[in-house]
Structures are given as structure tokens and as C-alpha cells.
């Protein structure tokens, strides 16, 4: 009987503990994150580390969303530059 009580108590104690990866990030943690995002080359590496590593869920989702946005803007930029290049080539050489 005493053993059953201890098992139930341990389950309640474990369920009350908060996962640090799901806690809300403080303003200081966000400031450090944003400061690291300013540094060239380091920001890309840390974005992948934070997006796919085992860390805070808030930072992980932020980095994943940022990577998706960078991919979208990269595709838009490529389409834009190809269109401009094609227009310049058409204007320069024209059709004979």
C-alpha cells in the first residue's frame, strides 16, 4: 500500500515539473538572439542550429519561420533578376 502511494506521488511530482524548452523566453534571451542575428555568417549557422537543435520551442519556431521567409525571398529575388537580365538581353540584342 505504501509503495502504491509513493508511485502516485512520484508521477504527480514529475508531471508538475516544467519543461525548460517550452518556457517563455525572457526579453534578455530575445535580445541575445537578435544580436547574434546581426553578425554575418554566424547568424546563418546559428539559425540552423536553433531551428533544428534541441532548444527552446519559441526560438526554434522563430528560426524555422525565418528560414522559410529567407527561402521565399531568395526565390523571388532569383525570379526578379532573371526577368531583368532577360529584358536587358532582349533590349541589347533584339530580334533580327
Secondary structure, DSSP 4 states (H G I P E B T S, - for coil): -HHHHHHHHHHHHHHHSPPGGGSPPPHHHHHHHHHHHHSTTHHHHHHHHHHHSSS-HHHHHHHHHHHHHHHHHHHHHHHHHHHHHHHHHHHHH---
